[in-house]
Amino acid sequence: MDLQIPRLLQIPENSSCFLFGARQVGKSTLIKQEFPKTRALYYNLLDREVLTSLRRNMKNFRQDIIARDKCKLTHVVVDEIQKLPELLDEVHFIMQELDQAPKFIMSGSSARKLKRSGVNMLGGRALSLDLGALTHREIELLDEFEGENFPLIKVLEYGSLPDIFLDFDQELVRDKLKAYYDTYIKEEIRLEALVRNLDAFSIFLEMAAEDNGNLINYSNIAQDIGVSHATVKEYYQILVDTLMGFYLRPYTRSSRKRLVRSPKFYFFDTGVVRTIQSNLSNKLEYGSDDFGRAFEHFVIRDIMLLSAYAKKDYKFYFYRTEAGAEVDLVVEKPNKEVYAIEIKSNSNPRLKNLRGLKSFQDSVPQAKLYCASLVQNRREDSGVMIVPWREIFRELGI
């Protein structure tokens, strides 16, 4: 579509970098906006001819760069670098040996093949950046979605992959999401030979989606699928390495209470997880459990993405005692300030439903307590700041 949304992730002008992100989050679009072909050489490794040519003779890559107009072509872009990891040896050589070497922008939808195959990761000569699906801040940069016009239900139901978010045909959006899921299984998993038993992995994906945002029980999943505990851990790691989701680790710095030790896992996009759950045809209703879970997922994901874009170096956890007291998100800043945040999808959160915050404060007395919700105006109740959900980002400085 013609409509484009400015992105908040800044690709550095004067440094080479890896730009990782799940399929269709907009990596190529962002790179083309920042580094048009008038100033960059492009190599798209999804193009079979380009890939085959480089495989046959990688020295052509070096010769192209040597012969470029050094004044105009200051950057070299390699899309889907994981398709040809050996090319990184050439990149490294050029960086070290070539006078007026260009800066390299190397994108990929999976860091797994690069990190696990022992290839040259350029010895710290390239930054590593991650791009996610659209955040609420990026969506609000469009005039029609400012302020109260923010399409919360749409984002919770269908997610915020740019091409999908910008499409207003609901039937087509559902078809695109289903095709996205199929493509992930076929291209990312099968073609890259990431798992031996694709049927077991497909069942695992459905179970992981059902447990999205819950404590991971590796043993139960292993028993249901018929694989080992270690295999389930490896499957989750594949999701992380292919940028399909992220762990949220438990906060374990309290010595006063017995705390759970298992992590949670969240998929990177609310629409993708609902697709895997086969829930796209079910409308989300305010006040429903499904709405609450999707809203929590969305807010946590946005806090983590926007913090990374702003280079804040925050640490993220959840808190849960064995007795069941829980806080959705704990944010620890480098200066050791701690924010405990409950996320409630209603317009009148009650203090009795925020007891996890008080439990956390018993262990971390200096913690700042917040409830991010659908209230219209902020208020304080017994030391808990109850704020409209957008305000929690300002409170965190992102």
C-alpha positions, 0 to 999 in steps of 0.5 A, spaced: 500 500 500 502 507 498 501 509 506 507 508 510 509 509 517 515 512 519 519 507 524 522 509 530 528 505 530 534 509 527 539 505 523 546 508 524 549 512 518 556 511 520 556 504 522 555 497 519 550 493 522 545 487 522 538 488 522 534 483 524 526 482 525 521 477 523 518 476 516 514 482 514 516 487 520 518 492 515 526 491 515 527 492 507 522 498 507 526 501 512 532 500 509 530 503 502 527 509 506 534 510 509 538 508 504 535 509 497 539 505 491 542 512 489 547 511 495 547 504 496 549 497 492 543 492 494 544 484 494 537 481 495 539 474 497 531 472 496 533 473 489 535 466 486 539 469 481 543 473 485 544 468 491 546 463 485 551 468 482 554 469 489 555 462 491 559 461 485 563 466 485 563 471 491 569 475 489 564 478 484 561 481 490 568 484 492 569 487 485 563 490 485 564 494 491 571 496 489 568 498 482 563 502 485 562 510 485 565 511 492 562 518 493 555 516 491 555 509 493 557 509 501 553 503 503 552 496 501 545 492 503 545 485 503 538 482 504 537 476 508 544 475 510 542 468 513 541 465 506 549 465 505 553 466 511 559 465 508 559 472 505 560 475 511 568 473 510 568 477 504 564 483 508 570 482 514 575 482 508 573 488 505 572 492 512 579 491 514 583 491 507 579 496 502 580 503 502 574 507 503 570 501 505 563 502 505 558 501 511 554 494 510 547 494 512 545 486 513 538 484 514 535 477 516 529 474 519 533 469 523 539 470 527 539 462 528 543 460 522 548 465 523 550 464 530 549 457 531 553 455 524 560 458 527 560 464 521 564 470 522 560 475 525 565 481 524 568 481 531 564 487 533 565 491 527 557 491 526 552 493 531 546 488 532 539 491 531 532 488 532 526 491 528 519 489 531 512 490 528 509 497 529 508 500 536 503 504 538 507 510 537 509 509 530 501 508 528 499 514 532 504 518 527 498 517 522 493 523 523 487 518 523 490 514 528 492 520 533 489 520 540 483 517 542 482 514 534 488 509 536 485 502 533 486 498 539 481 493 537 484 492 530 491 491 533 489 486 538 485 482 533 490 482 527 496 485 530 501 490 527 505 487 521 505 493 517 502 490 510 497 487 515 495 493 519 495 498 513 489 493 509 482 495 511 479 488 508 478 484 514 477 478 510 484 479 506 487 481 512 485 474 515 488 470 509 494 474 509 495 472 516 494 465 515 499 465 509 504 468 514 503 462 518 504 457 513 510 461 510 513 461 517 512 453 517 514 452 510 520 457 509 523 458 515 523 452 519 522 446 513 527 449 508 532 451 513 532 444 516 531 447 523 527 441 526 527 434 524 520 432 526 516 438 523 509 435 525 511 435 532 513 442 531 507 444 528 503 441 534 508 445 539 507 451 535 499 451 537 500 449 544 505 455 545 500 459 542 495 457 547 500 458 553 502 465 550 503 469 556 503 463 561 508 460 565 512 455 560 511 448 563 516 444 559 514 437 561 507 437 560 508 440 553 513 434 552 508 429 554 503 431 550 507 432 544 511 425 545 518 429 545 523 430 550 523 435 555 530 438 552 526 438 545 521 442 547 526 447 550 530 447 543 523 448 540 522 455 544 529 457 542 527 456 535 522 461 536 526 466 539 532 465 534 527 466 528 524 472 532 517 469 533 517 471 540 521 473 546 522 470 553 520 474 560 524 471 565 521 471 573 524 476 578 528 472 583 531 478 587 527 477 593 529 473 599 522 474 603 518 470 598 518 463 594 518 465 587 516 461 581 522 460 576 519 458 570 519 463 564 513 466 560 513 466 553 510 471 548 509 471 541 512 478 537 505 480 535 498 479 537 495 477 530 500 472 529 499 468 535 491 469 534 492 466 527 496 460 530 490 459 536 485 459 530 482 465 533 481 470 527 474 469 526 472 470 534 471 478 535 475 480 541 470 483 546 471 489 551 471 485 558 473 478 556 479 474 558 481 474 551 481 481 550 485 482 557 490 477 555 491 480 548 491 487 551 497 485 556 501 482 551 500 488 547 503 493 552 508 488 554 511 488 547 511 495 546 514 497 552 520 492 551 520 494 543 520 502 545 525 501 550 530 498 545 529 503 540 530 508 545 537 504 547 535 504 555 538 498 557 532 496 561 531 489 564 524 486 564 521 481 568 515 478 571 513 477 578 509 471 581 510 467 588 508 460 589 502 463 593 499 466 586 501 473 587 503 476 581 505 482 577 505 482 569 511 486 568 517 489 572 522 494 569 529 495 572 533 501 570 540 501 570 540 506 576 536 500 580 529 504 580 524 498 579 517 499 576 512 494 578 506 494 573 500 491 573 496 491 566 488 491 566 484 492 560 478 495 564 476 502 565 475 502 573 481 497 576 480 495 583 485 495 588 483 488 590 485 486 584 492 489 584 494 485 590 500 483 587 503 490 587 503 490 594 506 483 595 512 485 590 512 492 595 513 487 601 519 485 598 522 491 594 520 497 598 522 502 594 519 499 588 514 504 584 507 501 583 503 502 577 497 500 574 496 501 566 489 500 564 483 503 560 482 509 565 481 516 562 484 520 568 490 518 572 489 517 580 492 514 586 490 509 590 493 507 596 500 508 593 498 505 586 498 510 580 493 508 576 494 511 569 491 511 562 495 505 558 499 510 554 502 514 560 506 508 562 511 509 557 512 516 559 513 514 566 518 509 564 521 515 560 520 511 553 
